[in-house]
Amino acid sequence: MSAAGDFYRYLGECPLVAIIRGVTPGEAEGIGAALFDRIPRAVMPSYLSGLVIGEELRCRPLEGRREVVVIGAPVLAERFERALRQRGIGVRRFGEEAAWRGLWAIHQRAVAGGEGA
């Protein structure tokens, strides 16, 4: 598609659509358009977030996975969930407090096991 076609394709998109475009394989080549102001400023942060999430998922061995656990802040976890579900992977999502609880549990076991604090 031409640069002008890309520009008009992104006009008026909501941020959520821009995120999905960013995580979709084959859309990453559109980063040049984003960097040269061909994507409206209102959706550029979401698009770039989608690119980063998409790259993160491409670097993970997800083939054959039916479900993954996502832990994080609500907005970011929702973005990962949408990206994973788009790829046919189920998601169990927990808030960022789950990470702190997990770290606390590891600490408690280490202390109980005599590994120090």
C-alpha positions in Angstrom: 0.0 0.0 0.0 1.2 3.5 -0.7 2.2 6.0 2.0 -0.9 8.0 1.3 -3.0 4.9 1.6 -1.4 4.2 5.0 -2.1 7.7 6.1 -5.8 7.5 5.3 -6.1 4.0 6.7 -5.0 5.3 10.1 -7.0 8.5 10.1 -9.7 8.3 12.7 -8.7 5.1 14.2 -9.3 4.7 17.9 -6.2 3.9 20.1 -7.3 0.2 20.6 -7.4 -0.4 16.9 -3.9 1.1 16.6 -2.6 -1.2 19.2 -4.0 -4.2 17.3 -2.4 -2.9 14.1 0.9 -2.7 15.9 0.8 -6.3 17.3 -0.4 -7.8 14.0 2.5 -9.5 12.1 3.2 -7.6 8.9 2.1 -4.3 10.3 5.5 -3.6 11.8 6.8 -2.2 8.5 4.4 0.7 9.1 6.8 2.0 11.8 8.4 4.2 9.2 5.1 5.8 8.6 4.7 6.4 12.4 8.1 8.0 12.6 7.4 10.4 9.8 4.1 11.7 11.1 1.9 9.8 8.7 -0.1 8.4 11.6 -2.2 10.9 13.5 -0.5 11.9 16.8 -3.6 10.8 18.8 -3.0 7.1 17.9 0.8 7.0 17.6 1.4 6.1 21.3 -1.0 3.2 21.0 0.4 2.1 17.7 3.9 2.1 19.1 2.8 0.3 22.2 1.3 -2.4 19.9 4.6 -2.6 18.0 6.5 -3.2 21.2 3.9 -5.8 22.5 4.0 -7.5 19.1 7.8 -7.8 19.2 7.7 -9.1 22.7 5.2 -11.8 21.7 7.2 -12.7 18.6 10.2 -13.3 20.8 8.4 -15.7 23.1 7.9 -19.4 22.4 4.1 -19.3 22.2 3.5 -22.0 19.6 1.1 -24.6 20.9 0.2 -22.6 24.0 -3.5 -22.6 24.8 -3.3 -20.2 27.7 -0.8 -17.9 29.4 -0.9 -15.8 32.6 -0.5 -12.1 32.3 0.4 -10.1 35.4 0.6 -6.3 35.4 -1.0 -2.9 35.5 -4.6 -3.0 34.2 -4.0 -1.0 31.0 -0.9 -2.9 29.9 -2.3 -6.3 30.9 -5.4 -5.6 28.8 -3.2 -4.7 25.8 -1.3 -8.0 26.2 -4.5 -9.9 26.6 -6.0 -8.4 23.4 -2.8 -9.2 21.5 -2.7 -12.8 22.8 -6.4 -13.5 22.2 -5.9 -12.2 18.6 -3.3 -15.0 18.2 -5.8 -17.5 19.6 -4.2 -17.8 23.0 -6.3 -17.7 26.1 -5.4 -15.4 29.0 -5.7 -15.5 32.7 -5.1 -12.0 33.9 -4.0 -10.8 37.4 -3.3 -7.4 38.7 0.2 -6.1 39.4 -0.3 -6.9 43.1 0.1 -10.6 42.2 3.8 -9.9 41.4 4.3 -8.4 44.9 2.5 -11.3 46.5 4.7 -13.8 44.6 7.9 -12.0 45.6 6.7 -12.0 49.3 5.9 -15.7 49.1 9.4 -16.4 47.7 10.9 -14.2 50.5 8.9 -16.1 53.2 10.1 -19.5 51.9 13.7 -18.3 51.7 13.5 -17.1 55.3 11.8 -20.3 56.5 14.3 -22.4 54.7 17.2 -20.6 56.4 18.4 -18.9 53.2 18.5 -15.5 54.8 16.4 -12.4 54.3 
